[in-house]
Amino acid sequence: MRIYADDDRKEPVAVICNRCKKEMRVEKGIVKEGCFCGDARFGYFSNKDGMEYCFDLCEECYDKMIAGFAIPVEKREVEELL
Ligand SMILES: [Zn+2]
């Protein structure tokens, strides 16, 4: 989950892992460690019609989540890192 100081919700002041409650390191609105930002929108043909779900996972909880997948996640090398 992300906590913002302002209503514009541009720069989080804190990012907390939804699974384990670890507070991740944030400097000037930028998360300074591994973080998975989940953002899922469900449309008309789902049971969550028109809802958006957002969550954050620390790197350790992300690894635990994908370890349970029947098909491994795809990996690609990123050319530009922030
Ligand atoms: Zn976690």
PDB file of the backbone (N, CA, C, O) and the ligand in Angstrom, with CONECT records:
HET     ZN  A 101       1
ATOM      1  N   MET A   1       0.837  -1.176   0.000  1.00  0.00           N
ATOM      2  CA  MET A   1       0.000   0.000   0.000  1.00  0.00           C
ATOM      3  C   MET A   1       0.876   1.231   0.000  1.00  0.00           C
ATOM      4  O   MET A   1       1.995   1.219   0.513  1.00  0.00           O
ATOM      5  N   ARG A   2       0.358   2.280  -0.575  1.00  0.00           N
ATOM      6  CA  ARG A   2       1.124   3.516  -0.677  1.00  0.00           C
ATOM      7  C   ARG A   2       0.445   4.618   0.122  1.00  0.00           C
ATOM      8  O   ARG A   2      -0.775   4.783   0.100  1.00  0.00           O
ATOM      9  N   ILE A   3       1.278   5.358   0.821  1.00  0.00           N
ATOM     10  CA  ILE A   3       0.773   6.469   1.619  1.00  0.00           C
ATOM     11  C   ILE A   3       1.317   7.753   1.002  1.00  0.00           C
ATOM     12  O   ILE A   3       2.516   7.893   0.760  1.00  0.00           O
ATOM     13  N   TYR A   4       0.411   8.671   0.760  1.00  0.00           N
ATOM     14  CA  TYR A   4       0.771   9.941   0.132  1.00  0.00           C
ATOM     15  C   TYR A   4       0.545  11.090   1.102  1.00  0.00           C
ATOM     16  O   TYR A   4      -0.368  11.067   1.927  1.00  0.00           O
ATOM     17  N   ALA A   5       1.414  12.104   0.975  1.00  0.00           N
ATOM     18  CA  ALA A   5       1.261  13.282   1.827  1.00  0.00           C
ATOM     19  C   ALA A   5       0.248  14.250   1.228  1.00  0.00           C
ATOM     20  O   ALA A   5      -0.439  14.976   1.945  1.00  0.00           O
ATOM     21  N   ASP A   6       0.168  14.247  -0.114  1.00  0.00           N
ATOM     22  CA  ASP A   6      -0.722  15.181  -0.804  1.00  0.00           C
ATOM     23  C   ASP A   6      -1.845  14.438  -1.508  1.00  0.00           C
ATOM     24  O   ASP A   6      -1.766  13.230  -1.732  1.00  0.00           O
ATOM     25  N   ASP A   7      -2.878  15.169  -1.849  1.00  0.00           N
ATOM     26  CA  ASP A   7      -4.009  14.581  -2.565  1.00  0.00           C
ATOM     27  C   ASP A   7      -3.676  14.268  -4.023  1.00  0.00           C
ATOM     28  O   ASP A   7      -4.400  13.510  -4.669  1.00  0.00           O
ATOM     29  N   ASP A   8      -2.584  14.845  -4.554  1.00  0.00           N
ATOM     30  CA  ASP A   8      -2.262  14.583  -5.967  1.00  0.00           C
ATOM     31  C   ASP A   8      -1.749  13.159  -6.187  1.00  0.00           C
ATOM     32  O   ASP A   8      -1.723  12.676  -7.319  1.00  0.00           O
ATOM     33  N   ARG A   9      -1.343  12.490  -5.109  1.00  0.00           N
ATOM     34  CA  ARG A   9      -0.930  11.082  -5.144  1.00  0.00           C
ATOM     35  C   ARG A   9       0.167  10.817  -6.172  1.00  0.00           C
ATOM     36  O   ARG A   9       0.163   9.781  -6.836  1.00  0.00           O
ATOM     37  N   LYS A  10       1.108  11.758  -6.302  1.00  0.00           N
ATOM     38  CA  LYS A  10       2.207  11.567  -7.255  1.00  0.00           C
ATOM     39  C   LYS A  10       3.411  10.898  -6.607  1.00  0.00           C
ATOM     40  O   LYS A  10       3.980   9.961  -7.167  1.00  0.00           O
ATOM     41  N   GLU A  11       3.801  11.376  -5.427  1.00  0.00           N
ATOM     42  CA  GLU A  11       4.993  10.849  -4.778  1.00  0.00           C
ATOM     43  C   GLU A  11       4.626  10.235  -3.441  1.00  0.00           C
ATOM     44  O   GLU A  11       4.224  10.953  -2.525  1.00  0.00           O
ATOM     45  N   PRO A  12       4.757   8.904  -3.305  1.00  0.00           N
ATOM     46  CA  PRO A  12       4.435   8.292  -2.010  1.00  0.00           C
ATOM     47  C   PRO A  12       5.489   8.650  -0.961  1.00  0.00           C
ATOM     48  O   PRO A  12       6.675   8.763  -1.269  1.00  0.00           O
ATOM     49  N   VAL A  13       5.042   8.824   0.265  1.00  0.00           N
ATOM     50  CA  VAL A  13       5.978   9.050   1.365  1.00  0.00           C
ATOM     51  C   VAL A  13       6.308   7.730   2.043  1.00  0.00           C
ATOM     52  O   VAL A  13       7.305   7.626   2.758  1.00  0.00           O
ATOM     53  N   ALA A  14       5.468   6.717   1.820  1.00  0.00           N
ATOM     54  CA  ALA A  14       5.731   5.389   2.369  1.00  0.00           C
ATOM     55  C   ALA A  14       5.100   4.344   1.458  1.00  0.00           C
ATOM     56  O   ALA A  14       4.024   4.560   0.901  1.00  0.00           O
ATOM     57  N   VAL A  15       5.780   3.210   1.310  1.00  0.00           N
ATOM     58  CA  VAL A  15       5.256   2.060   0.577  1.00  0.00           C
ATOM     59  C   VAL A  15       5.419   0.852   1.483  1.00  0.00           C
ATOM     60  O   VAL A  15       6.525   0.529   1.918  1.00  0.00           O
ATOM     61  N   ILE A  16       4.304   0.191   1.763  1.00  0.00           N
ATOM     62  CA  ILE A  16       4.296  -0.928   2.706  1.00  0.00           C
ATOM     63  C   ILE A  16       3.821  -2.183   1.985  1.00  0.00           C
ATOM     64  O   ILE A  16       2.817  -2.160   1.272  1.00  0.00           O
ATOM     65  N   CYS A  17       4.553  -3.279   2.178  1.00  0.00           N
ATOM     66  CA  CYS A  17       4.185  -4.546   1.550  1.00  0.00           C
ATOM     67  C   CYS A  17       2.828  -4.998   2.110  1.00  0.00           C
ATOM     68  O   CYS A  17       2.644  -5.113   3.322  1.00  0.00           O
ATOM     69  N   ASN A  18       1.891  -5.249   1.198  1.00  0.00           N
ATOM     70  CA  ASN A  18       0.552  -5.671   1.639  1.00  0.00           C
ATOM     71  C   ASN A  18       0.560  -7.047   2.299  1.00  0.00           C
ATOM     72  O   ASN A  18      -0.316  -7.352   3.108  1.00  0.00           O
ATOM     73  N   ARG A  19       1.545  -7.876   1.957  1.00  0.00           N
ATOM     74  CA  ARG A  19       1.547  -9.243   2.471  1.00  0.00           C
ATOM     75  C   ARG A  19       2.197  -9.345   3.859  1.00  0.00           C
ATOM     76  O   ARG A  19       1.660 -10.011   4.744  1.00  0.00           O
ATOM     77  N   CYS A  20       3.365  -8.679   4.054  1.00  0.00           N
ATOM     78  CA  CYS A  20       4.101  -8.862   5.316  1.00  0.00           C
ATOM     79  C   CYS A  20       4.237  -7.581   6.136  1.00  0.00           C
ATOM     80  O   CYS A  20       4.780  -7.615   7.241  1.00  0.00           O
ATOM     81  N   LYS A  21       3.760  -6.468   5.621  1.00  0.00           N
ATOM     82  CA  LYS A  21       3.790  -5.164   6.286  1.00  0.00           C
ATOM     83  C   LYS A  21       5.185  -4.544   6.377  1.00  0.00           C
ATOM     84  O   LYS A  21       5.390  -3.596   7.136  1.00  0.00           O
ATOM     85  N   LYS A  22       6.140  -5.069   5.615  1.00  0.00           N
ATOM     86  CA  LYS A  22       7.473  -4.460   5.605  1.00  0.00           C
ATOM     87  C   LYS A  22       7.376  -3.088   4.963  1.00  0.00           C
ATOM     88  O   LYS A  22       6.768  -2.931   3.904  1.00  0.00           O
ATOM     89  N   GLU A  23       7.978  -2.095   5.609  1.00  0.00           N
ATOM     90  CA  GLU A  23       8.006  -0.758   5.025  1.00  0.00           C
ATOM     91  C   GLU A  23       9.242  -0.644   4.157  1.00  0.00           C
ATOM     92  O   GLU A  23      10.367  -0.816   4.626  1.00  0.00           O
ATOM     93  N   MET A  24       9.024  -0.359   2.906  1.00  0.00           N
ATOM     94  CA  MET A  24      10.142  -0.272   1.969  1.00  0.00           C
ATOM     95  C   MET A  24      10.768   1.108   2.013  1.00  0.00           C
ATOM     96  O   MET A  24      10.132   2.090   2.395  1.00  0.00           O
ATOM     97  N   ARG A  25      12.043   1.158   1.610  1.00  0.00           N
ATOM     98  CA  ARG A  25      12.784   2.414   1.649  1.00  0.00           C
ATOM     99  C   ARG A  25      12.324   3.312   0.506  1.00  0.00           C
ATOM    100  O   ARG A  25      12.369   2.923  -0.661  1.00  0.00           O
ATOM    101  N   VAL A  26      11.883   4.511   0.855  1.00  0.00           N
ATOM    102  CA  VAL A  26      11.412   5.489  -0.130  1.00  0.00           C
ATOM    103  C   VAL A  26      12.177   6.790   0.074  1.00  0.00           C
ATOM    104  O   VAL A  26      12.266   7.309   1.187  1.00  0.00           O
ATOM    105  N   GLU A  27      12.726   7.305  -1.020  1.00  0.00           N
ATOM    106  CA  GLU A  27      13.422   8.591  -0.974  1.00  0.00           C
ATOM    107  C   GLU A  27      12.857   9.481  -2.073  1.00  0.00           C
ATOM    108  O   GLU A  27      12.862   9.109  -3.246  1.00  0.00           O
ATOM    109  N   LYS A  28      12.381  10.634  -1.695  1.00  0.00           N
ATOM    110  CA  LYS A  28      11.815  11.618  -2.634  1.00  0.00           C
ATOM    111  C   LYS A  28      10.777  10.992  -3.558  1.00  0.00           C
ATOM    112  O   LYS A  28      10.739  11.285  -4.753  1.00  0.00           O
ATOM    113  N   GLY A  29       9.950  10.141  -3.001  1.00  0.00           N
ATOM    114  CA  GLY A  29       8.859   9.548  -3.769  1.00  0.00           C
ATOM    115  C   GLY A  29       9.244   8.331  -4.588  1.00  0.00           C
ATOM    116  O   GLY A  29       8.400   7.761  -5.279  1.00  0.00           O
ATOM    117  N   ILE A  30      10.517   7.917  -4.523  1.00  0.00           N
ATOM    118  CA  ILE A  30      10.982   6.777  -5.318  1.00  0.00           C
ATOM    119  C   ILE A  30      11.305   5.615  -4.386  1.00  0.00           C
ATOM    120  O   ILE A  30      12.019   5.776  -3.397  1.00  0.00           O
ATOM    121  N   VAL A  31      10.763   4.431  -4.718  1.00  0.00           N
ATOM    122  CA  VAL A  31      11.035   3.238  -3.916  1.00  0.00           C
ATOM    123  C   VAL A  31      12.449   2.776  -4.227  1.00  0.00           C
ATOM    124  O   VAL A  31      12.784   2.529  -5.385  1.00  0.00           O
ATOM    125  N   LYS A  32      13.276   2.660  -3.202  1.00  0.00           N
ATOM    126  CA  LYS A  32      14.694   2.370  -3.394  1.00  0.00           C
ATOM    127  C   LYS A  32      15.042   0.914  -3.116  1.00  0.00           C
ATOM    128  O   LYS A  32      16.157   0.619  -2.687  1.00  0.00           O
ATOM    129  N   GLU A  33      14.121   0.017  -3.348  1.00  0.00           N
ATOM    130  CA  GLU A  33      14.405  -1.418  -3.263  1.00  0.00           C
ATOM    131  C   GLU A  33      13.393  -2.152  -4.115  1.00  0.00           C
ATOM    132  O   GLU A  33      12.460  -1.547  -4.644  1.00  0.00           O
ATOM    133  N   GLY A  34      13.574  -3.459  -4.250  1.00  0.00           N
ATOM    134  CA  GLY A  34      12.688  -4.244  -5.097  1.00  0.00           C
ATOM    135  C   GLY A  34      11.257  -4.180  -4.610  1.00  0.00           C
ATOM    136  O   GLY A  34      10.977  -4.429  -3.437  1.00  0.00           O
ATOM    137  N   CYS A  35      10.355  -3.845  -5.511  1.00  0.00           N
ATOM    138  CA  CYS A  35       8.941  -3.700  -5.156  1.00  0.00           C
ATOM    139  C   CYS A  35       8.086  -4.097  -6.352  1.00  0.00           C
ATOM    140  O   CYS A  35       8.341  -3.662  -7.475  1.00  0.00           O
ATOM    141  N   PHE A  36       7.075  -4.920  -6.111  1.00  0.00           N
ATOM    142  CA  PHE A  36       6.119  -5.266  -7.146  1.00  0.00           C
ATOM    143  C   PHE A  36       4.854  -4.467  -6.892  1.00  0.00           C
ATOM    144  O   PHE A  36       4.236  -4.585  -5.833  1.00  0.00           O
ATOM    145  N   CYS A  37       4.471  -3.652  -7.866  1.00  0.00           N
ATOM    146  CA  CYS A  37       3.262  -2.843  -7.747  1.00  0.00           C
ATOM    147  C   CYS A  37       2.163  -3.511  -8.564  1.00  0.00           C
ATOM    148  O   CYS A  37       2.177  -3.463  -9.794  1.00  0.00           O
ATOM    149  N   GLY A  38       1.222  -4.127  -7.883  1.00  0.00           N
ATOM    150  CA  GLY A  38       0.120  -4.800  -8.558  1.00  0.00           C
ATOM    151  C   GLY A  38      -1.030  -3.843  -8.808  1.00  0.00           C
ATOM    152  O   GLY A  38      -1.446  -3.104  -7.916  1.00  0.00           O
ATOM    153  N   ASP A  39      -1.536  -3.865 -10.030  1.00  0.00           N
ATOM    154  CA  ASP A  39      -2.638  -2.970 -10.406  1.00  0.00           C
ATOM    155  C   ASP A  39      -3.541  -3.757 -11.350  1.00  0.00           C
ATOM    156  O   ASP A  39      -3.202  -3.939 -12.520  1.00  0.00           O
ATOM    157  N   ALA A  40      -4.668  -4.219 -10.863  1.00  0.00           N
ATOM    158  CA  ALA A  40      -5.565  -5.048 -11.675  1.00  0.00           C
ATOM    159  C   ALA A  40      -6.918  -4.374 -11.799  1.00  0.00           C
ATOM    160  O   ALA A  40      -7.518  -3.935 -10.817  1.00  0.00           O
ATOM    161  N   ARG A  41      -7.376  -4.307 -13.043  1.00  0.00           N
ATOM    162  CA  ARG A  41      -8.709  -3.746 -13.309  1.00  0.00           C
ATOM    163  C   ARG A  41      -9.589  -4.841 -13.883  1.00  0.00           C
ATOM    164  O   ARG A  41      -9.187  -5.566 -14.794  1.00  0.00           O
ATOM    165  N   PHE A  42     -10.780  -4.952 -13.346  1.00  0.00           N
ATOM    166  CA  PHE A  42     -11.701  -5.991 -13.794  1.00  0.00           C
ATOM    167  C   PHE A  42     -12.889  -5.353 -14.502  1.00  0.00           C
ATOM    168  O   PHE A  42     -13.482  -4.389 -14.017  1.00  0.00           O
ATOM    169  N   GLY A  43     -13.217  -5.911 -15.650  1.00  0.00           N
ATOM    170  CA  GLY A  43     -14.274  -5.350 -16.478  1.00  0.00           C
ATOM    171  C   GLY A  43     -15.620  -6.025 -16.268  1.00  0.00           C
ATOM    172  O   GLY A  43     -15.847  -6.713 -15.273  1.00  0.00           O
ATOM    173  N   TYR A  44     -16.503  -5.808 -17.235  1.00  0.00           N
ATOM    174  CA  TYR A  44     -17.888  -6.263 -17.146  1.00  0.00           C
ATOM    175  C   TYR A  44     -18.043  -7.778 -17.037  1.00  0.00           C
ATOM    176  O   TYR A  44     -18.990  -8.267 -16.422  1.00  0.00           O
ATOM    177  N   PHE A  45     -17.112  -8.513 -17.631  1.00  0.00           N
ATOM    178  CA  PHE A  45     -17.281  -9.960 -17.680  1.00  0.00           C
ATOM    179  C   PHE A  45     -16.599 -10.674 -16.520  1.00  0.00           C
ATOM    180  O   PHE A  45     -16.293 -11.862 -16.616  1.00  0.00           O
ATOM    181  N   SER A  46     -16.364  -9.971 -15.449  1.00  0.00           N
ATOM    182  CA  SER A  46     -15.764 -10.580 -14.262  1.00  0.00           C
ATOM    183  C   SER A  46     -16.768 -10.508 -13.111  1.00  0.00           C
ATOM    184  O   SER A  46     -17.851  -9.935 -13.233  1.00  0.00           O
ATOM    185  N   ASN A  47     -16.374 -11.100 -12.010  1.00  0.00           N
ATOM    186  CA  ASN A  47     -17.204 -11.002 -10.802  1.00  0.00           C
ATOM    187  C   ASN A  47     -16.875  -9.755  -9.989  1.00  0.00           C
ATOM    188  O   ASN A  47     -17.463  -9.515  -8.935  1.00  0.00           O
ATOM    189  N   LYS A  48     -15.922  -8.960 -10.494  1.00  0.00           N
ATOM    190  CA  LYS A  48     -15.507  -7.739  -9.789  1.00  0.00           C
ATOM    191  C   LYS A  48     -15.782  -6.534 -10.683  1.00  0.00           C
ATOM    192  O   LYS A  48     -14.969  -5.614 -10.769  1.00  0.00           O
ATOM    193  N   ASP A  49     -16.878  -6.550 -11.312  1.00  0.00           N
ATOM    194  CA  ASP A  49     -17.293  -5.580 -12.320  1.00  0.00           C
ATOM    195  C   ASP A  49     -16.880  -4.138 -12.016  1.00  0.00           C
ATOM    196  O   ASP A  49     -17.365  -3.518 -11.070  1.00  0.00           O
ATOM    197  N   GLY A  50     -15.980  -3.629 -12.840  1.00  0.00           N
ATOM    198  CA  GLY A  50     -15.607  -2.221 -12.752  1.00  0.00           C
ATOM    199  C   GLY A  50     -14.752  -1.850 -11.553  1.00  0.00           C
ATOM    200  O   GLY A  50     -14.672  -0.672 -11.204  1.00  0.00           O
ATOM    201  N   MET A  51     -14.118  -2.812 -10.919  1.00  0.00           N
ATOM    202  CA  MET A  51     -13.297  -2.510  -9.747  1.00  0.00           C
ATOM    203  C   MET A  51     -11.818  -2.546 -10.111  1.00  0.00           C
ATOM    204  O   MET A  51     -11.394  -3.296 -10.990  1.00  0.00           O
ATOM    205  N   GLU A  52     -11.046  -1.717  -9.413  1.00  0.00           N
ATOM    206  CA  GLU A  52      -9.598  -1.704  -9.577  1.00  0.00           C
ATOM    207  C   GLU A  52      -8.977  -2.090  -8.244  1.00  0.00           C
ATOM    208  O   GLU A  52      -9.397  -1.625  -7.185  1.00  0.00           O
ATOM    209  N   TYR A  53      -7.967  -2.951  -8.320  1.00  0.00           N
ATOM    210  CA  TYR A  53      -7.276  -3.415  -7.105  1.00  0.00           C
ATOM    211  C   TYR A  53      -5.803  -3.054  -7.212  1.00  0.00           C
ATOM    212  O   TYR A  53      -5.174  -3.309  -8.238  1.00  0.00           O
ATOM    213  N   CYS A  54      -5.250  -2.463  -6.160  1.00  0.00           N
ATOM    214  CA  CYS A  54      -3.848  -2.071  -6.141  1.00  0.00           C
ATOM    215  C   CYS A  54      -3.192  -2.612  -4.879  1.00  0.00           C
ATOM    216  O   CYS A  54      -3.775  -2.584  -3.796  1.00  0.00           O
ATOM    217  N   PHE A  55      -1.974  -3.103  -5.040  1.00  0.00           N
ATOM    218  CA  PHE A  55      -1.213  -3.563  -3.881  1.00  0.00           C
ATOM    219  C   PHE A  55       0.275  -3.523  -4.209  1.00  0.00           C
ATOM    220  O   PHE A  55       0.672  -3.458  -5.373  1.00  0.00           O
ATOM    221  N   ASP A  56       1.084  -3.563  -3.159  1.00  0.00           N
ATOM    222  CA  ASP A  56       2.531  -3.593  -3.319  1.00  0.00           C
ATOM    223  C   ASP A  56       3.079  -4.787  -2.555  1.00  0.00           C
ATOM    224  O   ASP A  56       2.606  -5.127  -1.471  1.00  0.00           O
ATOM    225  N   LEU A  57       4.089  -5.416  -3.149  1.00  0.00           N
ATOM    226  CA  LEU A  57       4.765  -6.523  -2.486  1.00  0.00           C
ATOM    227  C   LEU A  57       6.257  -6.229  -2.446  1.00  0.00           C
ATOM    228  O   LEU A  57       6.822  -5.722  -3.415  1.00  0.00           O
ATOM    229  N   CYS A  58       6.907  -6.554  -1.300  1.00  0.00           N
ATOM    230  CA  CYS A  58       8.361  -6.466  -1.241  1.00  0.00           C
ATOM    231  C   CYS A  58       8.924  -7.591  -2.110  1.00  0.00           C
ATOM    232  O   CYS A  58       8.192  -8.496  -2.513  1.00  0.00           O
ATOM    233  N   GLU A  59      10.204  -7.531  -2.391  1.00  0.00           N
ATOM    234  CA  GLU A  59      10.804  -8.513  -3.304  1.00  0.00           C
ATOM    235  C   GLU A  59      10.672  -9.931  -2.753  1.00  0.00           C
ATOM    236  O   GLU A  59      10.427 -10.867  -3.514  1.00  0.00           O
ATOM    237  N   GLU A  60      10.830 -10.097  -1.455  1.00  0.00           N
ATOM    238  CA  GLU A  60      10.734 -11.425  -0.848  1.00  0.00           C
ATOM    239  C   GLU A  60       9.319 -11.993  -1.018  1.00  0.00           C
ATOM    240  O   GLU A  60       9.169 -13.170  -1.348  1.00  0.00           O
ATOM    241  N   CYS A  61       8.301 -11.194  -0.803  1.00  0.00           N
ATOM    242  CA  CYS A  61       6.924 -11.671  -0.949  1.00  0.00           C
ATOM    243  C   CYS A  61       6.577 -11.905  -2.418  1.00  0.00           C
ATOM    244  O   CYS A  61       5.792 -12.799  -2.734  1.00  0.00           O
ATOM    245  N   TYR A  62       7.155 -11.109  -3.314  1.00  0.00           N
ATOM    246  CA  TYR A  62       6.971 -11.351  -4.747  1.00  0.00           C
ATOM    247  C   TYR A  62       7.522 -12.717  -5.120  1.00  0.00           C
ATOM    248  O   TYR A  62       6.881 -13.483  -5.840  1.00  0.00           O
ATOM    249  N   ASP A  63       8.737 -13.019  -4.613  1.00  0.00           N
ATOM    250  CA  ASP A  63       9.353 -14.316  -4.913  1.00  0.00           C
ATOM    251  C   ASP A  63       8.481 -15.456  -4.384  1.00  0.00           C
ATOM    252  O   ASP A  63       8.328 -16.476  -5.056  1.00  0.00           O
ATOM    253  N   LYS A  64       7.910 -15.296  -3.194  1.00  0.00           N
ATOM    254  CA  LYS A  64       7.036 -16.333  -2.628  1.00  0.00           C
ATOM    255  C   LYS A  64       5.779 -16.496  -3.473  1.00  0.00           C
ATOM    256  O   LYS A  64       5.312 -17.616  -3.677  1.00  0.00           O
ATOM    257  N   MET A  65       5.222 -15.383  -3.970  1.00  0.00           N
ATOM    258  CA  MET A  65       4.005 -15.445  -4.768  1.00  0.00           C
ATOM    259  C   MET A  65       4.252 -16.206  -6.074  1.00  0.00           C
ATOM    260  O   MET A  65       3.482 -17.098  -6.430  1.00  0.00           O
ATOM    261  N   ILE A  66       5.323 -15.852  -6.784  1.00  0.00           N
ATOM    262  CA  ILE A  66       5.555 -16.493  -8.090  1.00  0.00           C
ATOM    263  C   ILE A  66       6.042 -17.924  -7.930  1.00  0.00           C
ATOM    264  O   ILE A  66       5.932 -18.719  -8.864  1.00  0.00           O
ATOM    265  N   ALA A  67       6.577 -18.265  -6.764  1.00  0.00           N
ATOM    266  CA  ALA A  67       7.006 -19.651  -6.524  1.00  0.00           C
ATOM    267  C   ALA A  67       5.808 -20.595  -6.583  1.00  0.00           C
ATOM    268  O   ALA A  67       5.978 -21.787  -6.837  1.00  0.00           O
ATOM    269  N   GLY A  68       4.605 -20.083  -6.353  1.00  0.00           N
ATOM    270  CA  GLY A  68       3.406 -20.907  -6.381  1.00  0.00           C
ATOM    271  C   GLY A  68       2.772 -21.016  -7.764  1.00  0.00           C
ATOM    272  O   GLY A  68       1.761 -21.702  -7.917  1.00  0.00           O
ATOM    273  N   PHE A  69       3.335 -20.364  -8.768  1.00  0.00           N
ATOM    274  CA  PHE A  69       2.777 -20.415 -10.113  1.00  0.00           C
ATOM    275  C   PHE A  69       3.055 -21.774 -10.765  1.00  0.00           C
ATOM    276  O   PHE A  69       4.142 -22.328 -10.604  1.00  0.00           O
ATOM    277  N   ALA A  70       2.085 -22.303 -11.492  1.00  0.00           N
ATOM    278  CA  ALA A  70       2.280 -23.554 -12.221  1.00  0.00           C
ATOM    279  C   ALA A  70       3.187 -23.329 -13.430  1.00  0.00           C
ATOM    280  O   ALA A  70       3.942 -24.222 -13.813  1.00  0.00           O
ATOM    281  N   ILE A  71       3.115 -22.158 -14.021  1.00  0.00           N
ATOM    282  CA  ILE A  71       3.961 -21.796 -15.161  1.00  0.00           C
ATOM    283  C   ILE A  71       4.869 -20.663 -14.706  1.00  0.00           C
ATOM    284  O   ILE A  71       4.379 -19.640 -14.228  1.00  0.00           O
ATOM    285  N   PRO A  72       6.177 -20.823 -14.843  1.00  0.00           N
ATOM    286  CA  PRO A  72       7.086 -19.757 -14.385  1.00  0.00           C
ATOM    287  C   PRO A  72       6.836 -18.442 -15.097  1.00  0.00           C
ATOM    288  O   PRO A  72       6.391 -18.430 -16.245  1.00  0.00           O
ATOM    289  N   VAL A  73       7.116 -17.340 -14.430  1.00  0.00           N
ATOM    290  CA  VAL A  73       6.961 -16.022 -15.046  1.00  0.00           C
ATOM    291  C   VAL A  73       8.008 -15.860 -16.148  1.00  0.00           C
ATOM    292  O   VAL A  73       9.075 -16.470 -16.096  1.00  0.00           O
ATOM    293  N   GLU A  74       7.695 -15.041 -17.131  1.00  0.00           N
ATOM    294  CA  GLU A  74       8.660 -14.746 -18.179  1.00  0.00           C
ATOM    295  C   GLU A  74       9.665 -13.745 -17.659  1.00  0.00           C
ATOM    296  O   GLU A  74       9.309 -12.822 -16.926  1.00  0.00           O
ATOM    297  N   LYS A  75      10.910 -13.920 -18.032  1.00  0.00           N
ATOM    298  CA  LYS A  75      11.965 -12.987 -17.636  1.00  0.00           C
ATOM    299  C   LYS A  75      12.551 -12.350 -18.884  1.00  0.00           C
ATOM    300  O   LYS A  75      12.817 -13.024 -19.879  1.00  0.00           O
ATOM    301  N   ARG A  76      12.746 -11.056 -18.815  1.00  0.00           N
ATOM    302  CA  ARG A  76      13.400 -10.333 -19.901  1.00  0.00           C
ATOM    303  C   ARG A  76      14.359  -9.341 -19.276  1.00  0.00           C
ATOM    304  O   ARG A  76      14.093  -8.788 -18.209  1.00  0.00           O
ATOM    305  N   GLU A  77      15.467  -9.125 -19.942  1.00  0.00           N
ATOM    306  CA  GLU A  77      16.424  -8.148 -19.434  1.00  0.00           C
ATOM    307  C   GLU A  77      15.914  -6.751 -19.745  1.00  0.00           C
ATOM    308  O   GLU A  77      15.498  -6.464 -20.867  1.00  0.00           O
ATOM    309  N   VAL A  78      15.951  -5.884 -18.735  1.00  0.00           N
ATOM    310  CA  VAL A  78      15.491  -4.512 -18.904  1.00  0.00           C
ATOM    311  C   VAL A  78      16.664  -3.655 -19.362  1.00  0.00           C
ATOM    312  O   VAL A  78      17.737  -3.677 -18.760  1.00  0.00           O
ATOM    313  N   GLU A  79      16.443  -2.898 -20.438  1.00  0.00           N
ATOM    314  CA  GLU A  79      17.538  -2.097 -20.975  1.00  0.00           C
ATOM    315  C   GLU A  79      17.720  -0.782 -20.247  1.00  0.00           C
ATOM    316  O   GLU A  79      18.843  -0.297 -20.111  1.00  0.00           O
ATOM    317  N   GLU A  80      16.613  -0.192 -19.772  1.00  0.00           N
ATOM    318  CA  GLU A  80      16.721   1.079 -19.053  1.00  0.00           C
ATOM    319  C   GLU A  80      16.133   0.923 -17.677  1.00  0.00           C
ATOM    320  O   GLU A  80      14.954   0.598 -17.537  1.00  0.00           O
ATOM    321  N   LEU A  81      16.933   1.148 -16.659  1.00  0.00           N
ATOM    322  CA  LEU A  81      16.465   1.066 -15.278  1.00  0.00           C
ATOM    323  C   LEU A  81      16.329   2.464 -14.722  1.00  0.00           C
ATOM    324  O   LEU A  81      17.099   3.358 -15.072  1.00  0.00           O
ATOM    325  N   LEU A  82      15.362   2.649 -13.868  1.00  0.00           N
ATOM    326  CA  LEU A  82      15.185   3.956 -13.226  1.00  0.00           C
ATOM    327  C   LEU A  82      16.101   4.075 -12.029  1.00  0.00           C
ATOM    328  O   LEU A  82      16.102   5.103 -11.352  1.00  0.00           O
TER     329      LEU A  82
HETATM  330 ZN    ZN A 101       6.575  -8.504   2.020  1.00  0.00          ZN2+
END
